[in-house]
C-alpha cells in the first residue's frame, strides 16, 4: 500500500477501560473540588443558587479541559516519569 500521507483511523469499541481512562484524563476529583469551591464562594458572595450552579458547571468544564490539555502537553515527560498516566 503506498504512503499517501494520510493516517488511517479505525473505530475501536468503547470498553469500560476506555471510559475509565477518559475520566482519568479530565482529573475528576480536583475538577469537582474546584467547581464546588466556586459554587460555595458564589453563594457566599450573594449569587442565587442557579447562578452559583452555572458558575460551578462552567468551572468544572474549564478545569476538565485544563487537566486534559496538560496531560497532552506533558505526554513526552509523563511517558518516562509517570507511565501510568492515561496519555502515555
mmCIF file as gemmi writes it, N, C-alpha and C atoms, coordinates in Angstrom:
data_model
loop_
_atom_site.group_PDB
_atom_site.id
_atom_site.type_symbol
_atom_site.label_atom_id
_atom_site.label_alt_id
_atom_site.label_comp_id
_atom_site.label_asym_id
_atom_site.label_entity_id
_atom_site.label_seq_id
_atom_site.pdbx_PDB_ins_code
_atom_site.Cartn_x
_atom_site.Cartn_y
_atom_site.Cartn_z
_atom_site.occupancy
_atom_site.B_iso_or_equiv
_atom_site.pdbx_formal_charge
_atom_site.auth_seq_id
_atom_site.auth_asym_id
_atom_site.pdbx_PDB_model_num
ATOM 1 N N . UNK Axp A 1 ? 0.856 -1.17 0 1 0 ? 1 A 1
ATOM 2 C CA . UNK Axp A 1 ? 0 0 0 1 0 ? 1 A 1
ATOM 3 C C . UNK Axp A 1 ? 0.906 1.238 0 1 0 ? 1 A 1
ATOM 4 N N . UNK Axp A 2 ? 0.706 2.159 -0.93 1 0 ? 2 A 1
ATOM 5 C CA . UNK Axp A 2 ? 1.552 3.35 -0.992 1 0 ? 2 A 1
ATOM 6 C C . UNK Axp A 2 ? 1.257 4.311 0.151 1 0 ? 2 A 1
ATOM 7 N N . UNK Axp A 3 ? 2.283 5.049 0.546 1 0 ? 3 A 1
ATOM 8 C CA . UNK Axp A 3 ? 2.137 6.029 1.611 1 0 ? 3 A 1
ATOM 9 C C . UNK Axp A 3 ? 1.555 7.304 1.023 1 0 ? 3 A 1
ATOM 10 N N . UNK Axp A 4 ? 0.314 7.601 1.379 1 0 ? 4 A 1
ATOM 11 C CA . UNK Axp A 4 ? -0.358 8.786 0.843 1 0 ? 4 A 1
ATOM 12 C C . UNK Axp A 4 ? -0.258 9.976 1.787 1 0 ? 4 A 1
ATOM 13 N N . UNK Axp A 5 ? 0.326 9.774 2.957 1 0 ? 5 A 1
ATOM 14 C CA . UNK Axp A 5 ? 0.436 10.854 3.926 1 0 ? 5 A 1
ATOM 15 C C . UNK Axp A 5 ? -0.777 10.975 4.843 1 0 ? 5 A 1
ATOM 16 N N . UNK Axp A 6 ? -1.764 10.15 4.64 1 0 ? 6 A 1
ATOM 17 C CA . UNK Axp A 6 ? -2.964 10.178 5.472 1 0 ? 6 A 1
ATOM 18 C C . UNK Axp A 6 ? -2.865 9.124 6.561 1 0 ? 6 A 1
ATOM 19 N N . UNK Axp A 7 ? -3.448 9.421 7.684 1 0 ? 7 A 1
ATOM 20 C CA . UNK Axp A 7 ? -3.496 8.465 8.782 1 0 ? 7 A 1
ATOM 21 C C . UNK Axp A 7 ? -4.829 7.742 8.728 1 0 ? 7 A 1
ATOM 22 N N . UNK Axp A 8 ? -4.773 6.454 8.804 1 0 ? 8 A 1
ATOM 23 C CA . UNK Axp A 8 ? -6 5.668 8.779 1 0 ? 8 A 1
ATOM 24 C C . UNK Axp A 8 ? -6.56 5.595 10.196 1 0 ? 8 A 1
ATOM 25 N N . UNK Axp A 9 ? -7.783 6.003 10.349 1 0 ? 9 A 1
ATOM 26 C CA . UNK Axp A 9 ? -8.443 5.996 11.652 1 0 ? 9 A 1
ATOM 27 C C . UNK Axp A 9 ? -9.444 4.857 11.672 1 0 ? 9 A 1
ATOM 28 N N . UNK Axp A 10 ? -9.298 4.01 12.672 1 0 ? 10 A 1
ATOM 29 C CA . UNK Axp A 10 ? -10.254 2.917 12.827 1 0 ? 10 A 1
ATOM 30 C C . UNK Axp A 10 ? -10.997 3.112 14.138 1 0 ? 10 A 1
ATOM 31 N N . UNK Axp A 11 ? -12.228 2.735 14.155 1 0 ? 11 A 1
ATOM 32 C CA . UNK Axp A 11 ? -13.03 2.845 15.372 1 0 ? 11 A 1
ATOM 33 C C . UNK Axp A 11 ? -12.793 1.628 16.235 1 0 ? 11 A 1
ATOM 34 N N . UNK Axp A 12 ? -12.621 1.909 17.521 1 0 ? 12 A 1
ATOM 35 C CA . UNK Axp A 12 ? -12.456 0.833 18.484 1 0 ? 12 A 1
ATOM 36 C C . UNK Axp A 12 ? -13.701 0.793 19.356 1 0 ? 12 A 1
ATOM 37 N N . UNK Axp A 13 ? -14.072 -0.398 19.812 1 0 ? 13 A 1
ATOM 38 C CA . UNK Axp A 13 ? -15.263 -0.47 20.663 1 0 ? 13 A 1
ATOM 39 C C . UNK Axp A 13 ? -15.028 0.26 21.978 1 0 ? 13 A 1
ATOM 40 N N . UNK Axp A 14 ? -16.08 0.863 22.5 1 0 ? 14 A 1
ATOM 41 C CA . UNK Axp A 14 ? -15.99 1.546 23.785 1 0 ? 14 A 1
ATOM 42 C C . UNK Axp A 14 ? -16.07 0.492 24.879 1 0 ? 14 A 1
ATOM 43 N N . UNK Axp A 15 ? -15.011 0.396 25.637 1 0 ? 15 A 1
ATOM 44 C CA . UNK Axp A 15 ? -14.957 -0.564 26.73 1 0 ? 15 A 1
ATOM 45 C C . UNK Axp A 15 ? -14.924 0.189 28.052 1 0 ? 15 A 1
ATOM 46 N N . UNK Axp A 16 ? -15.125 -0.539 29.132 1 0 ? 16 A 1
ATOM 47 C CA . UNK Axp A 16 ? -15.078 0.064 30.463 1 0 ? 16 A 1
ATOM 48 C C . UNK Axp A 16 ? -13.712 0.694 30.705 1 0 ? 16 A 1
ATOM 49 N N . UNK Axp A 17 ? -12.661 0.036 30.267 1 0 ? 17 A 1
ATOM 50 C CA . UNK Axp A 17 ? -11.303 0.556 30.453 1 0 ? 17 A 1
ATOM 51 C C . UNK Axp A 17 ? -11.134 1.893 29.74 1 0 ? 17 A 1
ATOM 52 N N . UNK Axp A 18 ? -11.649 2.004 28.535 1 0 ? 18 A 1
ATOM 53 C CA . UNK Axp A 18 ? -11.535 3.262 27.788 1 0 ? 18 A 1
ATOM 54 C C . UNK Axp A 18 ? -12.31 4.382 28.471 1 0 ? 18 A 1
ATOM 55 N N . UNK Axp A 19 ? -13.457 4.051 29.052 1 0 ? 19 A 1
ATOM 56 C CA . UNK Axp A 19 ? -14.243 5.059 29.768 1 0 ? 19 A 1
ATOM 57 C C . UNK Axp A 19 ? -13.487 5.534 30.999 1 0 ? 19 A 1
ATOM 58 N N . UNK Axp A 20 ? -12.911 4.592 31.751 1 0 ? 20 A 1
ATOM 59 C CA . UNK Axp A 20 ? -12.141 4.962 32.945 1 0 ? 20 A 1
ATOM 60 C C . UNK Axp A 20 ? -10.944 5.818 32.561 1 0 ? 20 A 1
ATOM 61 N N . UNK Axp A 21 ? -10.237 5.447 31.514 1 0 ? 21 A 1
ATOM 62 C CA . UNK Axp A 21 ? -9.091 6.254 31.077 1 0 ? 21 A 1
ATOM 63 C C . UNK Axp A 21 ? -9.542 7.64 30.635 1 0 ? 21 A 1
ATOM 64 N N . UNK Axp A 22 ? -10.679 7.706 29.971 1 0 ? 22 A 1
ATOM 65 C CA . UNK Axp A 22 ? -11.203 9.007 29.569 1 0 ? 22 A 1
ATOM 66 C C . UNK Axp A 22 ? -11.539 9.884 30.757 1 0 ? 22 A 1
ATOM 67 N N . UNK Axp A 23 ? -12.091 9.282 31.798 1 0 ? 23 A 1
ATOM 68 C CA . UNK Axp A 23 ? -12.393 10.045 33.006 1 0 ? 23 A 1
ATOM 69 C C . UNK Axp A 23 ? -11.118 10.474 33.721 1 0 ? 23 A 1
ATOM 70 N N . UNK Axp A 24 ? -10.107 9.626 33.71 1 0 ? 24 A 1
ATOM 71 C CA . UNK Axp A 24 ? -8.846 9.985 34.364 1 0 ? 24 A 1
ATOM 72 C C . UNK Axp A 24 ? -8.179 11.165 33.673 1 0 ? 24 A 1
ATOM 73 N N . UNK Axp A 25 ? -8.371 11.313 32.384 1 0 ? 25 A 1
ATOM 74 C CA . UNK Axp A 25 ? -7.748 12.414 31.651 1 0 ? 25 A 1
ATOM 75 C C . UNK Axp A 25 ? -8.255 13.762 32.147 1 0 ? 25 A 1
ATOM 76 N N . UNK Axp A 26 ? -9.521 13.847 32.539 1 0 ? 26 A 1
ATOM 77 C CA . UNK Axp A 26 ? -10.063 15.14 32.962 1 0 ? 26 A 1
ATOM 78 C C . UNK Axp A 26 ? -9.845 15.422 34.443 1 0 ? 26 A 1
ATOM 79 N N . UNK Axp A 27 ? -9.168 14.508 35.165 1 0 ? 27 A 1
ATOM 80 C CA . UNK Axp A 27 ? -8.866 14.696 36.587 1 0 ? 27 A 1
ATOM 81 C C . UNK Axp A 27 ? -10.143 15.045 37.361 1 0 ? 27 A 1
ATOM 82 N N . UNK Axp A 28 ? -11.052 14.088 37.501 1 0 ? 28 A 1
ATOM 83 C CA . UNK Axp A 28 ? -12.378 14.393 38.05 1 0 ? 28 A 1
ATOM 84 C C . UNK Axp A 28 ? -12.388 14.918 39.488 1 0 ? 28 A 1
ATOM 85 N N . UNK Axp A 29 ? -11.544 14.406 40.365 1 0 ? 29 A 1
ATOM 86 C CA . UNK Axp A 29 ? -11.597 14.857 41.757 1 0 ? 29 A 1
ATOM 87 C C . UNK Axp A 29 ? -11.165 16.311 41.905 1 0 ? 29 A 1
ATOM 88 N N . UNK Axp A 30 ? -9.98 16.709 41.395 1 0 ? 30 A 1
ATOM 89 C CA . UNK Axp A 30 ? -9.612 18.127 41.519 1 0 ? 30 A 1
ATOM 90 C C . UNK Axp A 30 ? -10.586 19.049 40.787 1 0 ? 30 A 1
ATOM 91 N N . UNK Axp A 31 ? -11.098 18.596 39.655 1 0 ? 31 A 1
ATOM 92 C CA . UNK Axp A 31 ? -12.055 19.416 38.904 1 0 ? 31 A 1
ATOM 93 C C . UNK Axp A 31 ? -13.341 19.613 39.704 1 0 ? 31 A 1
ATOM 94 N N . UNK Axp A 32 ? -13.84 18.538 40.327 1 0 ? 32 A 1
ATOM 95 C CA . UNK Axp A 32 ? -15.071 18.633 41.119 1 0 ? 32 A 1
ATOM 96 C C . UNK Axp A 32 ? -14.856 19.491 42.37 1 0 ? 32 A 1
ATOM 97 N N . UNK Axp A 33 ? -13.705 19.345 43.014 1 0 ? 33 A 1
ATOM 98 C CA . UNK Axp A 33 ? -13.424 20.161 44.196 1 0 ? 33 A 1
ATOM 99 C C . UNK Axp A 33 ? -13.352 21.643 43.837 1 0 ? 33 A 1
ATOM 100 N N . UNK Axp A 34 ? -12.71 21.95 42.73 1 0 ? 34 A 1
ATOM 101 C CA . UNK Axp A 34 ? -12.615 23.331 42.283 1 0 ? 34 A 1
ATOM 102 C C . UNK Axp A 34 ? -14 23.89 41.965 1 0 ? 34 A 1
ATOM 103 N N . UNK Axp A 35 ? -14.823 23.107 41.292 1 0 ? 35 A 1
ATOM 104 C CA . UNK Axp A 35 ? -16.175 23.551 40.956 1 0 ? 35 A 1
ATOM 105 C C . UNK Axp A 35 ? -17.006 23.76 42.22 1 0 ? 35 A 1
ATOM 106 N N . UNK Axp A 36 ? -16.871 22.863 43.196 1 0 ? 36 A 1
ATOM 107 C CA . UNK Axp A 36 ? -17.612 23.008 44.453 1 0 ? 36 A 1
ATOM 108 C C . UNK Axp A 36 ? -17.183 24.266 45.201 1 0 ? 36 A 1
ATOM 109 N N . UNK Axp A 37 ? -15.902 24.565 45.177 1 0 ? 37 A 1
ATOM 110 C CA . UNK Axp A 37 ? -15.41 25.776 45.818 1 0 ? 37 A 1
ATOM 111 C C . UNK Axp A 37 ? -15.987 27.02 45.15 1 0 ? 37 A 1
ATOM 112 N N . UNK Axp A 38 ? -16.057 27.003 43.831 1 0 ? 38 A 1
ATOM 113 C CA . UNK Axp A 38 ? -16.634 28.142 43.099 1 0 ? 38 A 1
ATOM 114 C C . UNK Axp A 38 ? -18.102 28.316 43.469 1 0 ? 38 A 1
ATOM 115 N N . UNK Axp A 39 ? -18.839 27.229 43.561 1 0 ? 39 A 1
ATOM 116 C CA . UNK Axp A 39 ? -20.258 27.301 43.955 1 0 ? 39 A 1
ATOM 117 C C . UNK Axp A 39 ? -20.383 27.904 45.349 1 0 ? 39 A 1
ATOM 118 N N . UNK Axp A 40 ? -19.578 27.411 46.278 1 0 ? 40 A 1
ATOM 119 C CA . UNK Axp A 40 ? -19.646 27.911 47.653 1 0 ? 40 A 1
ATOM 120 C C . UNK Axp A 40 ? -19.291 29.394 47.724 1 0 ? 40 A 1
ATOM 121 N N . UNK Axp A 41 ? -18.238 29.785 47.037 1 0 ? 41 A 1
ATOM 122 C CA . UNK Axp A 41 ? -17.832 31.195 47.049 1 0 ? 41 A 1
ATOM 123 C C . UNK Axp A 41 ? -18.886 32.083 46.398 1 0 ? 41 A 1
ATOM 124 N N . UNK Axp A 42 ? -19.506 31.597 45.341 1 0 ? 42 A 1
ATOM 125 C CA . UNK Axp A 42 ? -20.54 32.384 44.671 1 0 ? 42 A 1
ATOM 126 C C . UNK Axp A 42 ? -21.743 32.587 45.586 1 0 ? 42 A 1
ATOM 127 N N . UNK Axp A 43 ? -22.127 31.554 46.325 1 0 ? 43 A 1
ATOM 128 C CA . UNK Axp A 43 ? -23.262 31.678 47.256 1 0 ? 43 A 1
ATOM 129 C C . UNK Axp A 43 ? -22.913 32.64 48.388 1 0 ? 43 A 1
ATOM 130 N N . UNK Axp A 44 ? -21.695 32.529 48.913 1 0 ? 44 A 1
ATOM 131 C CA . UNK Axp A 44 ? -21.265 33.453 49.968 1 0 ? 44 A 1
ATOM 132 C C . UNK Axp A 44 ? -21.253 34.891 49.446 1 0 ? 44 A 1
ATOM 133 N N . UNK Axp A 45 ? -20.905 35.073 48.187 1 0 ? 45 A 1
ATOM 134 C CA . UNK Axp A 45 ? -20.84 36.407 47.59 1 0 ? 45 A 1
ATOM 135 C C . UNK Axp A 45 ? -22.223 36.949 47.235 1 0 ? 45 A 1
ATOM 136 N N . UNK Axp A 46 ? -23.276 36.127 47.374 1 0 ? 46 A 1
ATOM 137 C CA . UNK Axp A 46 ? -24.62 36.622 47.151 1 0 ? 46 A 1
ATOM 138 C C . UNK Axp A 46 ? -25.292 36.167 45.871 1 0 ? 46 A 1
ATOM 139 N N . UNK Axp A 47 ? -24.677 35.246 45.166 1 0 ? 47 A 1
ATOM 140 C CA . UNK Axp A 47 ? -25.279 34.743 43.93 1 0 ? 47 A 1
ATOM 141 C C . UNK Axp A 47 ? -26.461 33.827 44.269 1 0 ? 47 A 1
ATOM 142 N N . UNK Axp A 48 ? -27.406 33.734 43.34 1 0 ? 48 A 1
ATOM 143 C CA . UNK Axp A 48 ? -28.509 32.79 43.524 1 0 ? 48 A 1
ATOM 144 C C . UNK Axp A 48 ? -27.982 31.374 43.318 1 0 ? 48 A 1
ATOM 145 N N . UNK Axp A 49 ? -28.781 30.391 43.715 1 0 ? 49 A 1
ATOM 146 C CA . UNK Axp A 49 ? -28.35 29.008 43.538 1 0 ? 49 A 1
ATOM 147 C C . UNK Axp A 49 ? -28.187 28.661 42.059 1 0 ? 49 A 1
ATOM 148 N N . UNK Axp A 50 ? -29.052 29.22 41.216 1 0 ? 50 A 1
ATOM 149 C CA . UNK Axp A 50 ? -28.929 28.969 39.781 1 0 ? 50 A 1
ATOM 150 C C . UNK Axp A 50 ? -27.622 29.551 39.245 1 0 ? 50 A 1
ATOM 151 N N . UNK Axp A 51 ? -27.337 30.782 39.605 1 0 ? 51 A 1
ATOM 152 C CA . UNK Axp A 51 ? -26.087 31.419 39.153 1 0 ? 51 A 1
ATOM 153 C C . UNK Axp A 51 ? -24.865 30.667 39.678 1 0 ? 51 A 1
ATOM 154 N N . UNK Axp A 52 ? -24.901 30.282 40.941 1 0 ? 52 A 1
ATOM 155 C CA . UNK Axp A 52 ? -23.785 29.55 41.533 1 0 ? 52 A 1
ATOM 156 C C . UNK Axp A 52 ? -23.6 28.199 40.846 1 0 ? 52 A 1
ATOM 157 N N . UNK Axp A 53 ? -24.704 27.529 40.55 1 0 ? 53 A 1
ATOM 158 C CA . UNK Axp A 53 ? -24.621 26.249 39.851 1 0 ? 53 A 1
ATOM 159 C C . UNK Axp A 53 ? -24.052 26.385 38.456 1 0 ? 53 A 1
ATOM 160 N N . UNK Axp A 54 ? -24.472 27.432 37.75 1 0 ? 54 A 1
ATOM 161 C CA . UNK Axp A 54 ? -23.936 27.656 36.406 1 0 ? 54 A 1
ATOM 162 C C . UNK Axp A 54 ? -22.45 27.993 36.441 1 0 ? 54 A 1
ATOM 163 N N . UNK Axp A 55 ? -22.046 28.789 37.422 1 0 ? 55 A 1
ATOM 164 C CA . UNK Axp A 55 ? -20.623 29.094 37.578 1 0 ? 55 A 1
ATOM 165 C C . UNK Axp A 55 ? -19.828 27.824 37.895 1 0 ? 55 A 1
ATOM 166 N N . UNK Axp A 56 ? -20.383 26.984 38.769 1 0 ? 56 A 1
ATOM 167 C CA . UNK Axp A 56 ? -19.714 25.729 39.104 1 0 ? 56 A 1
ATOM 168 C C . UNK Axp A 56 ? -19.605 24.804 37.91 1 0 ? 56 A 1
ATOM 169 N N . UNK Axp A 57 ? -20.663 24.738 37.115 1 0 ? 57 A 1
ATOM 170 C CA . UNK Axp A 57 ? -20.636 23.907 35.909 1 0 ? 57 A 1
ATOM 171 C C . UNK Axp A 57 ? -19.598 24.416 34.912 1 0 ? 57 A 1
ATOM 172 N N . UNK Axp A 58 ? -19.535 25.739 34.759 1 0 ? 58 A 1
ATOM 173 C CA . UNK Axp A 58 ? -18.533 26.322 33.865 1 0 ? 58 A 1
ATOM 174 C C . UNK Axp A 58 ? -17.123 26.015 34.365 1 0 ? 58 A 1
ATOM 175 N N . UNK Axp A 59 ? -16.904 26.158 35.671 1 0 ? 59 A 1
ATOM 176 C CA . UNK Axp A 59 ? -15.576 25.88 36.225 1 0 ? 59 A 1
ATOM 177 C C . UNK Axp A 59 ? -15.22 24.412 36.081 1 0 ? 59 A 1
ATOM 178 N N . UNK Axp A 60 ? -16.205 23.524 36.219 1 0 ? 60 A 1
ATOM 179 C CA . UNK Axp A 60 ? -15.955 22.102 36.018 1 0 ? 60 A 1
ATOM 180 C C . UNK Axp A 60 ? -15.453 21.846 34.597 1 0 ? 60 A 1
ATOM 181 N N . UNK Axp A 61 ? -16.094 22.478 33.624 1 0 ? 61 A 1
ATOM 182 C CA . UNK Axp A 61 ? -15.651 22.334 32.238 1 0 ? 61 A 1
ATOM 183 C C . UNK Axp A 61 ? -14.265 22.904 32.005 1 0 ? 61 A 1
ATOM 184 N N . UNK Axp A 62 ? -14.011 24.078 32.584 1 0 ? 62 A 1
ATOM 185 C CA . UNK Axp A 62 ? -12.684 24.694 32.43 1 0 ? 62 A 1
ATOM 186 C C . UNK Axp A 62 ? -11.604 23.803 33.026 1 0 ? 62 A 1
ATOM 187 N N . UNK Axp A 63 ? -11.82 23.329 34.247 1 0 ? 63 A 1
ATOM 188 C CA . UNK Axp A 63 ? -10.819 22.513 34.917 1 0 ? 63 A 1
ATOM 189 C C . UNK Axp A 63 ? -10.595 21.187 34.19 1 0 ? 63 A 1
ATOM 190 N N . UNK Axp A 64 ? -11.668 20.584 33.691 1 0 ? 64 A 1
ATOM 191 C CA . UNK Axp A 64 ? -11.528 19.328 32.955 1 0 ? 64 A 1
ATOM 192 C C . UNK Axp A 64 ? -10.696 19.532 31.697 1 0 ? 64 A 1
ATOM 193 N N . UNK Axp A 65 ? -10.943 20.624 30.989 1 0 ? 65 A 1
ATOM 194 C CA . UNK Axp A 65 ? -10.175 20.877 29.768 1 0 ? 65 A 1
ATOM 195 C C . UNK Axp A 65 ? -8.729 21.214 30.088 1 0 ? 65 A 1
ATOM 196 N N . UNK Axp A 66 ? -8.491 21.947 31.167 1 0 ? 66 A 1
ATOM 197 C CA . UNK Axp A 66 ? -7.118 22.258 31.563 1 0 ? 66 A 1
ATOM 198 C C . UNK Axp A 66 ? -6.368 20.973 31.922 1 0 ? 66 A 1
ATOM 199 N N . UNK Axp A 67 ? -7.008 20.08 32.663 1 0 ? 67 A 1
ATOM 200 C CA . UNK Axp A 67 ? -6.37 18.82 33.028 1 0 ? 67 A 1
ATOM 201 C C . UNK Axp A 67 ? -6.03 17.978 31.811 1 0 ? 67 A 1
ATOM 202 N N . UNK Axp A 68 ? -6.956 17.892 30.873 1 0 ? 68 A 1
ATOM 203 C CA . UNK Axp A 68 ? -6.715 17.095 29.672 1 0 ? 68 A 1
ATOM 204 C C . UNK Axp A 68 ? -5.625 17.718 28.807 1 0 ? 68 A 1
ATOM 205 N N . UNK Axp A 69 ? -5.664 19.026 28.623 1 0 ? 69 A 1
ATOM 206 C CA . UNK Axp A 69 ? -4.636 19.685 27.816 1 0 ? 69 A 1
ATOM 207 C C . UNK Axp A 69 ? -3.264 19.584 28.469 1 0 ? 69 A 1
ATOM 208 N N . UNK Axp A 70 ? -3.219 19.635 29.79 1 0 ? 70 A 1
ATOM 209 C CA . UNK Axp A 70 ? -1.952 19.473 30.484 1 0 ? 70 A 1
ATOM 210 C C . UNK Axp A 70 ? -1.387 18.08 30.257 1 0 ? 70 A 1
ATOM 211 N N . UNK Axp A 71 ? -2.237 17.059 30.294 1 0 ? 71 A 1
ATOM 212 C CA . UNK Axp A 71 ? -1.762 15.705 30.027 1 0 ? 71 A 1
ATOM 213 C C . UNK Axp A 71 ? -1.24 15.565 28.603 1 0 ? 71 A 1
ATOM 214 N N . UNK Axp A 72 ? -1.886 16.203 27.65 1 0 ? 72 A 1
ATOM 215 C CA . UNK Axp A 72 ? -1.419 16.153 26.263 1 0 ? 72 A 1
ATOM 216 C C . UNK Axp A 72 ? -0.084 16.877 26.131 1 0 ? 72 A 1
ATOM 217 N N . UNK Axp A 73 ? 0.03 18.06 26.752 1 0 ? 73 A 1
ATOM 218 C CA . UNK Axp A 73 ? 1.26 18.845 26.651 1 0 ? 73 A 1
ATOM 219 C C . UNK Axp A 73 ? 2.437 18.154 27.33 1 0 ? 73 A 1
ATOM 220 N N . UNK Axp A 74 ? 2.177 17.432 28.41 1 0 ? 74 A 1
ATOM 221 C CA . UNK Axp A 74 ? 3.246 16.769 29.157 1 0 ? 74 A 1
ATOM 222 C C . UNK Axp A 74 ? 3.416 15.3 28.787 1 0 ? 74 A 1
ATOM 223 N N . UNK Axp A 75 ? 2.859 14.882 27.683 1 0 ? 75 A 1
ATOM 224 C CA . UNK Axp A 75 ? 2.879 13.46 27.322 1 0 ? 75 A 1
ATOM 225 C C . UNK Axp A 75 ? 4.301 12.92 27.223 1 0 ? 75 A 1
ATOM 226 N N . UNK Axp A 76 ? 5.225 13.677 26.64 1 0 ? 76 A 1
ATOM 227 C CA . UNK Axp A 76 ? 6.599 13.192 26.495 1 0 ? 76 A 1
ATOM 228 C C . UNK Axp A 76 ? 7.267 13 27.858 1 0 ? 76 A 1
ATOM 229 N N . UNK Axp A 77 ? 7.077 13.949 28.751 1 0 ? 77 A 1
ATOM 230 C CA . UNK Axp A 77 ? 7.662 13.826 30.098 1 0 ? 77 A 1
ATOM 231 C C . UNK Axp A 77 ? 6.988 12.72 30.895 1 0 ? 77 A 1
ATOM 232 N N . UNK Axp A 78 ? 5.655 12.645 30.795 1 0 ? 78 A 1
ATOM 233 C CA . UNK Axp A 78 ? 4.914 11.643 31.556 1 0 ? 78 A 1
ATOM 234 C C . UNK Axp A 78 ? 5.204 10.226 31.081 1 0 ? 78 A 1
ATOM 235 N N . UNK Axp A 79 ? 5.562 10.079 29.817 1 0 ? 79 A 1
ATOM 236 C CA . UNK Axp A 79 ? 5.871 8.752 29.294 1 0 ? 79 A 1
ATOM 237 C C . UNK Axp A 79 ? 7.017 8.12 30.091 1 0 ? 79 A 1
ATOM 238 N N . UNK Axp A 80 ? 7.968 8.949 30.517 1 0 ? 80 A 1
ATOM 239 C CA . UNK Axp A 80 ? 9.102 8.442 31.291 1 0 ? 80 A 1
ATOM 240 C C . UNK Axp A 80 ? 8.852 8.497 32.79 1 0 ? 80 A 1
ATOM 241 N N . UNK Axp A 81 ? 8.34 9.619 33.279 1 0 ? 81 A 1
ATOM 242 C CA . UNK Axp A 81 ? 8.217 9.826 34.715 1 0 ? 81 A 1
ATOM 243 C C . UNK Axp A 81 ? 6.954 9.214 35.32 1 0 ? 81 A 1
ATOM 244 N N . UNK Axp A 82 ? 5.879 9.218 34.565 1 0 ? 82 A 1
ATOM 245 C CA . UNK Axp A 82 ? 4.588 8.724 35.083 1 0 ? 82 A 1
ATOM 246 C C . UNK Axp A 82 ? 3.908 7.837 34.039 1 0 ? 82 A 1
ATOM 247 N N . UNK Axp A 83 ? 4.432 6.641 33.821 1 0 ? 83 A 1
ATOM 248 C CA . UNK Axp A 83 ? 3.896 5.785 32.762 1 0 ? 83 A 1
ATOM 249 C C . UNK Axp A 83 ? 2.463 5.314 32.992 1 0 ? 83 A 1
ATOM 250 N N . UNK Axp A 84 ? 1.909 5.511 34.191 1 0 ? 84 A 1
ATOM 251 C CA . UNK Axp A 84 ? 0.537 5.083 34.447 1 0 ? 84 A 1
ATOM 252 C C . UNK Axp A 84 ? -0.486 6.136 34.056 1 0 ? 84 A 1
ATOM 253 N N . UNK Axp A 85 ? -0.038 7.304 33.617 1 0 ? 85 A 1
ATOM 254 C CA . UNK Axp A 85 ? -0.973 8.345 33.197 1 0 ? 85 A 1
ATOM 255 C C . UNK Axp A 85 ? -1.755 7.854 31.98 1 0 ? 85 A 1
ATOM 256 N N . UNK Axp A 86 ? -2.997 8.327 31.808 1 0 ? 86 A 1
ATOM 257 C CA . UNK Axp A 86 ? -3.827 7.827 30.711 1 0 ? 86 A 1
ATOM 258 C C . UNK Axp A 86 ? -3.324 8.209 29.319 1 0 ? 86 A 1
ATOM 259 N N . UNK Axp A 87 ? -2.573 9.3 29.202 1 0 ? 87 A 1
ATOM 260 C CA . UNK Axp A 87 ? -1.978 9.643 27.905 1 0 ? 87 A 1
ATOM 261 C C . UNK Axp A 87 ? -0.483 9.395 28.035 1 0 ? 87 A 1
ATOM 262 N N . UNK Axp A 88 ? -0.019 8.223 27.602 1 0 ? 88 A 1
ATOM 263 C CA . UNK Axp A 88 ? 1.403 7.877 27.81 1 0 ? 88 A 1
ATOM 264 C C . UNK Axp A 88 ? 2.309 8.649 26.924 1 0 ? 88 A 1
